[in-house]
Amino acid sequence: MDRRLVRLLEDGIVLFDRGQFFEAHEVWEDAWRRARDEDKVFLHGLIQVAAGFHKLQCGQPSGTVSLLSKGVAKLAAVPADAFFPELRSFRASVESWKGAAARMAGSGAFEYEASALPRILPLRGHPFHSYVLSDIGIDAPAERVWSVLTRFDTYPDWNPFIRSVRGEARAGARLAVAIRAPGGRTVTLRTRVLRAEARRELRWRGRLLLPGIFDGEHVFSIAPLAAGRVRFSQRETFRGVLVPVLGRVVLAATRAGFEEMNRALKRRAEQPTDPA
């Protein structure tokens, strides 16, 4: 795998291990589109496994069985030590969960211990690479959450973390994003929208000074869970030579800001009379 594919693999592992299977599936799908040969087969297997566990979260164990079967078959087609050392044991765990899902589908009893779902150990640590992640369940349809998220003109009314955004939620657009972490001052960042996929994902990237100094990629993701219910998540990936210096302070403030915003967005989206 080239460096870009390894990064996407690692980003997906972080999400998978948090139980954010839909989001992991999305990240690995980006990698799969770029991959070739054995890498493509491996990533396709991971994508199907992640999609299978997302089906489980959505209460669809029959879909879980089908997707896990396909995913395990693809993972079995690549060398066990080619991508991460635990691949053999991971496959065995997925097989076990496939059996559990089949029993759920047969009995109609839908109970499982989420903390026991398979995990993948991170590949390695990165001193110049850090994540901030936060998510929340929202009892509103994806269309509603997307509307609240992308109505930038209403941010001053409800968003305690991102106080304002100037620009449009479309790929390639330049944004001026004013952020105020809890207890901090307002800082305006210049960012570029990398992706704006309605009802699914908004992503932008900003940087401090030059590329590679302190870059941040911010992803807002909407994962369907049930009719009228989604998981809204934010994640920021920081990369650059200043991450070890600024990381601890910036990460803590960013996480607190994410959590405040998530709660506020949930309140806003769950109000049926709100105009956003």
C-alpha positions as CSV (number, residue, x, y, z in Angstrom):
1,M,0.0,0.0,0.0
2,D,1.2,3.5,-0.7
3,R,1.2,6.2,2.0
4,R,-2.2,7.6,1.1
5,L,-3.8,4.2,1.3
6,V,-2.2,3.4,4.6
7,R,-3.5,6.7,6.0
8,L,-7.0,5.9,4.9
9,L,-6.7,2.4,6.3
10,E,-5.6,3.8,9.7
11,D,-8.3,6.5,9.7
12,G,-10.9,3.7,9.1
13,I,-9.5,1.6,11.8
14,V,-9.9,4.4,14.3
15,L,-13.6,4.7,13.4
16,F,-14.2,1.0,13.3
17,D,-12.8,0.6,16.8
18,R,-15.2,3.3,18.0
19,G,-18.1,1.3,16.6
20,Q,-18.6,3.9,13.9
21,F,-18.9,1.3,11.2
22,F,-20.8,3.4,8.6
23,E,-18.1,6.0,8.8
24,A,-15.3,3.5,8.6
25,H,-17.0,2.0,5.5
26,E,-17.0,5.5,3.9
27,V,-13.3,6.0,4.6
28,W,-12.2,2.6,3.3
29,E,-14.4,3.1,0.2
30,D,-12.3,6.1,-0.6
31,A,-9.2,3.9,-0.3
32,W,-10.7,1.1,-2.3
33,R,-11.3,3.4,-5.3
34,R,-7.6,4.2,-5.4
35,A,-6.3,0.7,-4.7
36,R,-5.3,-2.1,-7.0
37,D,-4.9,-5.9,-7.0
38,E,-4.5,-7.5,-3.5
39,D,-5.0,-4.1,-1.7
40,K,-8.3,-3.7,-3.4
41,V,-9.5,-7.2,-2.4
42,F,-8.4,-6.6,1.2
43,L,-10.1,-3.2,1.4
44,H,-13.3,-4.5,-0.2
45,G,-13.4,-7.2,2.5
46,L,-13.1,-4.6,5.3
47,I,-15.8,-2.4,3.7
48,Q,-18.2,-5.4,3.7
49,V,-17.4,-6.3,7.3
50,A,-17.9,-2.7,8.4
51,A,-21.2,-2.5,6.4
52,G,-22.3,-5.8,8.0
53,F,-21.8,-4.5,11.5
54,H,-23.6,-1.3,10.6
55,K,-26.5,-3.4,9.6
56,L,-26.4,-5.0,13.0
57,Q,-26.5,-1.6,14.6
58,C,-29.6,-0.9,12.5
59,G,-31.3,-4.0,13.6
60,Q,-30.9,-6.0,10.4
61,P,-29.1,-9.2,11.3
62,S,-30.0,-11.0,8.0
63,G,-28.1,-8.2,6.2
64,T,-25.3,-8.6,8.6
65,V,-24.9,-12.3,7.8
66,S,-24.8,-11.7,4.1
67,L,-22.2,-8.9,4.3
68,L,-20.0,-10.6,6.9
69,S,-19.9,-13.7,4.7
70,K,-18.7,-11.8,1.7
71,G,-16.3,-9.8,3.7
72,V,-14.6,-12.7,5.4
73,A,-14.3,-14.5,2.1
74,K,-12.3,-11.6,0.6
75,L,-10.2,-11.3,3.7
76,A,-9.4,-15.0,3.5
77,A,-8.2,-14.5,0.0
78,V,-5.2,-12.3,1.0
79,P,-2.2,-13.4,3.1
80,A,-2.9,-13.4,6.8
81,D,0.1,-11.2,7.6
82,A,0.0,-8.9,4.6
83,F,-1.8,-5.9,6.1
84,F,-1.9,-6.2,9.9
85,P,-0.7,-8.9,12.3
86,E,-4.2,-9.7,13.8
87,L,-5.9,-10.3,10.5
88,R,-6.3,-14.1,11.2
89,S,-7.8,-13.6,14.6
90,F,-10.0,-10.7,13.3
91,R,-11.4,-13.0,10.6
92,A,-12.2,-15.6,13.2
93,S,-14.0,-13.0,15.4
94,V,-16.0,-11.8,12.4
95,E,-17.0,-15.4,11.6
96,S,-18.2,-15.8,15.2
97,W,-20.3,-12.7,14.9
98,K,-21.7,-13.9,11.6
99,G,-23.0,-17.0,13.5
100,A,-24.4,-14.8,16.2
101,A,-26.2,-12.6,13.7
102,A,-27.6,-15.7,12.0
103,R,-29.0,-16.9,15.3
104,M,-30.6,-13.5,15.9
105,A,-32.2,-13.5,12.5
106,G,-33.6,-17.0,13.1
107,S,-34.9,-16.4,16.6
108,G,-36.1,-12.8,16.2
109,A,-34.3,-11.9,19.4
110,F,-32.1,-8.9,18.8
111,E,-29.7,-8.4,21.7
112,Y,-25.9,-8.2,21.7
113,E,-23.1,-6.7,23.7
114,A,-21.7,-3.8,21.6
115,S,-18.5,-3.7,23.6
116,A,-17.7,-7.2,22.5
117,L,-17.7,-6.4,18.7
118,P,-14.4,-7.0,16.9
119,R,-11.7,-4.4,17.1
120,I,-8.6,-3.9,15.0
121,L,-5.4,-2.7,16.8
122,P,-4.0,0.5,15.4
123,L,-1.1,-0.1,13.1
124,R,1.4,2.3,14.8
125,G,1.6,5.6,16.6
126,H,2.3,8.8,14.8
127,P,4.0,11.7,16.7
128,F,2.9,14.2,13.9
129,H,-0.7,12.8,13.6
130,S,-3.6,13.1,16.0
131,Y,-7.4,12.7,15.9
132,V,-10.3,14.3,17.7
133,L,-13.6,12.4,17.4
134,S,-17.1,13.0,18.9
135,D,-20.5,11.7,18.0
136,I,-24.1,11.8,19.1
137,G,-27.4,10.2,18.3
138,I,-30.1,12.5,16.9
139,D,-33.8,11.6,16.6
140,A,-34.3,13.4,13.2
141,P,-33.9,12.3,9.6
142,A,-30.7,12.9,7.7
143,E,-32.3,15.6,5.6
144,R,-33.1,17.6,8.7
145,V,-29.6,17.2,10.2
146,W,-28.0,18.2,6.9
147,S,-30.2,21.3,6.6
148,V,-29.2,22.5,10.1
149,L,-25.5,21.7,9.5
150,T,-25.3,23.5,6.1
151,R,-27.4,26.6,6.9
152,F,-24.3,28.6,7.8
153,D,-26.3,31.8,8.1
154,T,-28.1,30.4,11.2
155,Y,-24.9,29.4,13.1
156,P,-24.8,32.6,15.3
157,D,-28.3,31.6,16.6
158,W,-27.4,28.1,17.9
159,N,-23.7,27.0,17.4
160,P,-21.5,27.6,20.4
161,F,-18.3,26.3,18.8
162,I,-18.4,27.4,15.1
163,R,-19.7,30.9,15.5
164,S,-19.9,31.7,11.8
165,V,-19.0,30.4,8.4
166,R,-18.7,32.6,5.3
167,G,-19.0,30.7,2.0
168,E,-21.0,27.9,0.6
169,A,-21.2,24.2,1.4
170,R,-20.0,22.9,-2.0
171,A,-16.9,21.1,-3.1
172,G,-14.1,23.5,-3.9
173,A,-15.6,26.5,-2.1
174,R,-13.4,28.6,0.2
175,L,-14.7,29.3,3.6
176,A,-13.9,31.6,6.5
177,V,-14.7,29.7,9.6
178,A,-14.8,31.5,13.0
179,I,-14.3,29.0,15.8
180,R,-14.5,29.7,19.6
181,A,-13.6,26.8,21.8
182,P,-15.1,26.7,25.3
183,G,-13.4,29.4,27.4
184,G,-11.3,30.6,24.5
185,R,-11.2,33.4,22.0
186,T,-12.6,33.4,18.5
187,V,-10.2,32.4,15.8
188,T,-10.9,32.6,12.1
189,L,-9.6,29.9,9.8
190,R,-9.4,29.8,6.1
191,T,-10.5,26.5,4.7
192,R,-11.5,24.7,1.5
193,V,-14.4,22.4,1.1
194,L,-13.2,18.9,0.0
195,R,-16.6,17.2,-0.1
196,A,-20.2,18.2,0.3
197,E,-22.4,15.1,-0.1
198,A,-26.0,16.0,0.9
199,R,-27.3,14.1,3.9
200,R,-24.0,12.3,4.3
201,E,-20.8,14.2,4.7
202,L,-19.3,17.7,4.8
203,R,-15.5,17.9,4.8
204,W,-13.1,20.8,4.8
205,R,-9.3,21.4,5.3
206,G,-7.4,24.2,6.8
207,R,-3.8,24.8,7.7
208,L,-1.5,27.0,9.7
209,L,0.9,28.8,7.4
210,L,2.4,26.3,5.0
211,P,1.3,22.7,4.3
212,G,2.9,20.2,6.8
213,I,3.1,22.7,9.7
214,F,-0.3,22.2,11.3
215,D,-3.0,20.9,9.0
216,G,-6.5,20.0,10.1
217,E,-9.1,18.1,8.1
218,H,-12.6,18.4,9.6
219,V,-15.3,15.9,8.7
220,F,-19.0,16.1,9.6
221,S,-20.7,12.8,9.0
222,I,-24.3,11.7,9.1
223,A,-24.9,7.9,9.5
224,P,-28.4,6.4,9.2
225,L,-29.4,4.2,12.1
226,A,-33.2,3.8,11.8
227,A,-36.2,5.7,10.3
228,G,-35.9,9.2,11.6
229,R,-32.7,8.5,13.6
230,V,-29.0,9.2,12.7
231,R,-25.6,9.3,14.3
232,F,-24.0,12.7,13.7
233,S,-20.2,12.7,14.2
234,Q,-17.3,15.1,13.9
235,R,-13.7,14.2,13.5
236,E,-10.6,16.3,13.0
237,T,-7.3,14.8,11.8
238,F,-4.3,17.0,12.6
239,R,-1.1,16.4,10.8
240,G,2.2,18.3,10.8
241,V,5.4,19.1,12.6
242,L,3.7,21.2,15.3
243,V,1.3,18.5,16.3
244,P,3.6,17.3,19.2
245,V,3.9,20.9,20.4
246,L,0.3,22.2,20.0
247,G,-1.5,18.9,20.0
248,R,-2.4,18.4,23.7
249,V,-3.9,21.9,24.1
250,V,-5.6,22.1,20.7
251,L,-7.0,18.5,20.9
252,A,-8.6,19.1,24.3
253,A,-10.2,22.4,23.3
254,T,-11.4,21.0,20.0
255,R,-13.0,17.9,21.6
256,A,-14.8,20.1,24.1
257,G,-16.0,22.3,21.2
258,F,-17.2,19.3,19.2
259,E,-19.2,18.0,22.1
260,E,-20.9,21.4,22.7
261,M,-21.8,21.7,19.0
262,N,-23.1,18.2,18.8
263,R,-25.5,18.8,21.7
264,A,-26.6,22.1,20.3
265,L,-27.2,20.6,16.8
266,K,-29.2,17.7,18.3
267,R,-31.4,20.2,20.1
268,R,-31.9,22.2,16.9
269,A,-32.5,19.3,14.6
270,E,-35.0,17.7,17.0
271,Q,-37.2,20.8,17.1
272,P,-39.8,20.2,14.4
273,T,-40.9,23.8,14.3
274,D,-37.4,25.2,13.7
275,P,-37.1,26.9,10.3
276,A,-33.6,25.5,9.5
